[in-house]
Amino acid sequence: VQDVPAAVAQILQHGGVDFAILGENEWCCGYPLVWAGMRKEAEELKQQNIKRMKEIGVKTAVFSCPSCYHSWSTEYNVDFEILHHSEYILRLIKAGKIQLKSLDVKVTYHDPCDLGRNSGVYDPPRDVIRSIPGLSLVEMRFNREKALCCGGGGDVEVVDENFPGQIAKQLISLATETGAETIVTACQQCKRTMLKALSKEAPEFSRLKVVDLAELVLKSIEA
């Protein structure tokens, strides 16, 4: 799912943002280790990441991964701004830095666990979606704090590789109830899990598209 951060980078370019990526110098945020109770090992990763961020003079760190965003927001102690890409993209839209063109599509939005329930970020992704002319947003029966997990969170897949697909199939079924053509999420793990389920556990719903919010915005910019 490297197409997700790639889309974010292209949006930043369209917005004239002065940005850099850590690339090969970016280490894991340590979130999986924290979940596994390995805080000592996670601390080494944290210090390396903080050191690198300070070296390049970061003022605002933008994360396309909700788990990284949540980890940095709760486990790290830094003096620069931390935002999820949905929040930063909304900032660019409000500032008139990027121009969105009309998309004739009906979508539903899935709240990622680490962005929604764990971080309380519900409105920015929806505000971004509603900013796209011509687009119709319909909510799933269970949404916001009651949204289903995609099945791929919390390292569950490490324990049972088949369980995430079963959960994702339920989520996909909810999405089809809305009549939407596309499921929009704001998490690369959610996108990966749902795409995998569409090909294996739920091929009957293969007409559905799954995209990240950044990919949807980039499509609107380049329409």
TORBA-673348 format. One record per residue (C-alpha): residue number from 1; y, z, x. Coordinates in steps of 0.25 Angstrom, whole numbers. Each point is the difference from the previous one (the first is absolute). Layout:
REM TORBA-673348
(NUM,(Y,Z,X)),
...
//
This chain:
REM TORBA-673348
(1,(0,0,0)),
(2,(10,-3,11)),
(3,(7,-9,-10)),
(4,(6,12,-5)),
(5,(8,5,12)),
(6,(3,-15,3)),
(7,(6,-1,-14)),
(8,(9,12,3)),
(9,(4,-6,13)),
(10,(4,-13,-6)),
(11,(8,7,-11)),
(12,(8,8,11)),
(13,(3,-13,7)),
(14,(5,-6,-13)),
(15,(9,13,-2)),
(16,(6,-2,14)),
(17,(-6,14,4)),
(18,(0,4,15)),
(19,(-15,5,1)),
(20,(-11,1,10)),
(21,(-15,3,-2)),
(22,(-8,9,9)),
(23,(-12,-10,1)),
(24,(-10,4,10)),
(25,(7,12,3)),
(26,(-2,5,-14)),
(27,(-10,11,-1)),
(28,(-7,5,-13)),
(29,(9,10,-7)),
(30,(-11,10,0)),
(31,(-2,1,-15)),
(32,(-15,-3,0)),
(33,(-2,11,11)),
(34,(8,10,-8)),
(35,(-8,-2,-13)),
(36,(-13,2,9)),
(37,(6,13,5)),
(38,(2,-5,14)),
(39,(15,4,2)),
(40,(-1,2,15)),
(41,(-4,-14,2)),
(42,(11,-5,-10)),
(43,(10,7,7)),
(44,(-2,-8,12)),
(45,(3,-13,-8)),
(46,(12,6,-6)),
(47,(7,3,13)),
(48,(-3,-14,5)),
(49,(6,-6,-12)),
(50,(12,9,0)),
(51,(2,-3,15)),
(52,(0,-15,-2)),
(53,(9,0,-12)),
(54,(10,8,8)),
(55,(-1,-9,11)),
(56,(4,-12,-8)),
(57,(11,8,-7)),
(58,(-5,-1,-15)),
(59,(10,4,-10)),
(60,(-8,-4,-12)),
(61,(-16,-1,0)),
(62,(-5,-9,-11)),
(63,(-15,1,-4)),
(64,(-8,-10,-7)),
(65,(-12,10,-1)),
(66,(2,11,-10)),
(67,(-10,9,8)),
(68,(8,-2,13)),
(69,(13,3,-8)),
(70,(-6,13,-6)),
(71,(-5,4,13)),
(72,(14,-2,7)),
(73,(7,7,-12)),
(74,(-9,12,0)),
(75,(-6,2,14)),
(76,(11,-5,9)),
(77,(13,6,4)),
(78,(10,-11,4)),
(79,(15,-2,-1)),
(80,(0,-14,-6)),
(81,(-2,-5,-14)),
(82,(-14,-3,-5)),
(83,(-2,-10,-11)),
(84,(-11,-8,-7)),
(85,(3,-15,-1)),
(86,(2,1,-15)),
(87,(12,9,2)),
(88,(6,-8,12)),
(89,(-2,-14,-8)),
(90,(7,6,-12)),
(91,(11,4,9)),
(92,(1,-14,5)),
(93,(0,-5,-14)),
(94,(11,9,-4)),
(95,(9,-3,12)),
(96,(-2,-15,-3)),
(97,(-6,-3,13)),
(98,(-12,-8,-6)),
(99,(1,-9,-12)),
(100,(-11,0,-10)),
(101,(-4,-13,-7)),
(102,(-7,-1,-14)),
(103,(-15,2,-1)),
(104,(-7,-3,-13)),
(105,(-11,9,1)),
(106,(-6,13,-7)),
(107,(-4,11,9)),
(108,(-4,14,-1)),
(109,(2,11,10)),
(110,(-10,9,7)),
(111,(5,13,5)),
(112,(-6,3,14)),
(113,(-5,15,1)),
(114,(8,3,13)),
(115,(12,-7,-5)),
(116,(0,6,-14)),
(117,(-7,13,-3)),
(118,(1,5,15)),
(119,(14,-5,3)),
(120,(7,-1,-14)),
(121,(4,-15,2)),
(122,(-1,-6,-13)),
(123,(13,-7,-4)),
(124,(4,-8,13)),
(125,(-12,-10,-1)),
(126,(2,-2,-15)),
(127,(15,-2,2)),
(128,(-3,-10,10)),
(129,(-9,-8,-9)),
(130,(10,1,-11)),
(131,(10,-6,9)),
(132,(-7,-13,0)),
(133,(5,-10,-10)),
(134,(-9,-6,-10)),
(135,(-12,10,3)),
(136,(-6,9,-10)),
(137,(-5,14,3)),
(138,(-11,6,-9)),
(139,(-5,14,3)),
(140,(-15,4,0)),
(141,(-5,10,-10)),
(142,(-1,10,12)),
(143,(12,0,9)),
(144,(9,8,9)),
(145,(-6,14,2)),
(146,(-12,-4,-9)),
(147,(-3,-13,8)),
(148,(-14,-2,5)),
(149,(-3,0,15)),
(150,(-4,-14,5)),
(151,(-12,7,5)),
(152,(3,-2,15)),
(153,(8,12,3)),
(154,(-3,13,6)),
(155,(-10,-5,10)),
(156,(-10,-1,-12)),
(157,(-5,-14,5)),
(158,(-5,7,13)),
(159,(-10,9,-9)),
(160,(-4,-10,-10)),
(161,(4,-15,2)),
(162,(-4,-4,-14)),
(163,(8,11,-8)),
(164,(13,-6,3)),
(165,(-4,-13,-7)),
(166,(-4,7,-13)),
(167,(13,7,-1)),
(168,(8,-13,3)),
(169,(-8,-7,-11)),
(170,(5,10,-10)),
(171,(14,-2,5)),
(172,(-1,-15,-1)),
(173,(-5,1,-14)),
(174,(12,8,-4)),
(175,(9,-10,6)),
(176,(-7,-11,-8)),
(177,(4,8,-13)),
(178,(14,-3,3)),
(179,(-2,-15,0)),
(180,(7,-1,13)),
(181,(-3,-11,10)),
(182,(3,8,12)),
(183,(-3,14,5)),
(184,(12,5,9)),
(185,(-2,12,9)),
(186,(7,5,12)),
(187,(-11,4,9)),
(188,(-9,-9,9)),
(189,(-12,9,-2)),
(190,(1,-2,-16)),
(191,(2,-15,2)),
(192,(-12,0,9)),
(193,(-9,8,-9)),
(194,(3,-7,-13)),
(195,(-2,-14,7)),
(196,(-13,5,5)),
(197,(-4,5,-14)),
(198,(4,-13,-7)),
(199,(-9,-8,9)),
(200,(-12,10,-1)),
(201,(0,10,-11)),
(202,(10,-8,-10)),
(203,(-2,-15,2)),
(204,(3,-1,-15)),
(205,(14,3,2)),
(206,(2,-9,12)),
(207,(12,-7,-7)),
(208,(8,12,3)),
(209,(9,-1,13)),
(210,(3,12,8)),
(211,(12,1,9)),
(212,(9,10,7)),
(213,(14,2,-5)),
(214,(5,-6,13)),
(215,(-8,-12,-2)),
(216,(6,-2,-14)),
(217,(14,2,5)),
(218,(-2,-10,11)),
(219,(-5,-10,-10)),
(220,(12,2,-9)),
(221,(10,-1,12)),
(222,(-7,-13,4)),
(223,(-2,-6,-14)),
//
